[in-house]
Amino acid sequence: MDNYTNDNTARRYKAHVSTLGTTQIHLRNPYIIAWWSAAFPGFGHLLLSKYIRGYLLFMWEVIVNVQANVNLAMIYSFQGKIDLAKESLDTRWLLIYIPVYLFAIWDSYRTTVDMNKVYILAERENHRFNSFVISPIEINYLDKRNPFIALIWSLFMPGLGQLYIHRILTAAFVVIWSVIFFYFSHALEAVTLLFWGEIQKATSVINPEWLLFFPSLYGFATYDSYTATVENNKLYEKEQRDYFKKYYQNNHFRILKGKKVK
């Protein structure tokens, strides 16, 4: 049950609170979104709450990257083994990897530019949106939360920061793929061996091809949870301000610019 239903009486809404999370439109830097798509296809679209497109591009990246041995080739190139890098690449997969990779960057940039225009129009219209929802499976509402706490939880485990701010879809997706990456990279096994002092064994057990996914995943999880918390706080303050202005402020109240009140 919502405290207000977005019933399309407005042309554009700035936000929507649902059982699965708070979705909102706000100004974003298209170059930053495009950069995240370059770091890992799908991340740019997830930042824009374009979940289906983001999920598809993310899974495409993982599957085709592993099949084409892109990460393995990168590891060889980092080590200066250029010939091994060339030999490891599977061109049958690589040639279909490149167009989709470029599309993810271009489409996230284009979508960000368009959504910034929509936000400006929605801000001018300033139509009411729901701020509270309760259902048999979940409760969600606008409130203020600490962005640094969201960041810290994301450092402990990618996805927990999103869970803290009630971005259920992103949280579930990131947590599931984190478990997959941990499993195939043997990262936790290597950490355990390091605690036991078996450095050589820890180095040999790890799978660097899967481990190379983690910098982008951790970076995205921390960035998304922090920025989303900041924007949710702004949305909460704006909704509260509009509510008090409508129901508690005198209609004749005016702020006179350039004059001091004695």
HUVENLIN-V276494 format. One record per run of one state. SS is the DSSP state (~ for helix, > for strand, _ for the rest). FROM is the first residue (numbers start at 0). TO is the last residue. If there is no record, write none. Layout:
ss=SS from=FROM to=TO
ss=SS from=FROM to=TO
This chain:
ss=_ from=0 to=0
ss=> from=1 to=1
ss=_ from=2 to=13
ss=> from=14 to=17
ss=_ from=18 to=19
ss=> from=20 to=23
ss=_ from=24 to=28
ss=~ from=29 to=38
ss=_ from=39 to=41
ss=~ from=42 to=46
ss=_ from=47 to=49
ss=~ from=50 to=67
ss=_ from=68 to=68
ss=~ from=69 to=77
ss=_ from=78 to=80
ss=~ from=81 to=87
ss=_ from=88 to=89
ss=~ from=90 to=124
ss=_ from=125 to=130
ss=> from=131 to=133
ss=_ from=134 to=137
ss=> from=138 to=140
ss=_ from=141 to=145
ss=~ from=146 to=155
ss=_ from=156 to=158
ss=~ from=159 to=163
ss=_ from=164 to=166
ss=~ from=167 to=184
ss=_ from=185 to=185
ss=~ from=186 to=194
ss=_ from=195 to=197
ss=~ from=198 to=204
ss=_ from=205 to=206
ss=~ from=207 to=210
ss=_ from=211 to=212
ss=~ from=213 to=246
ss=_ from=247 to=261
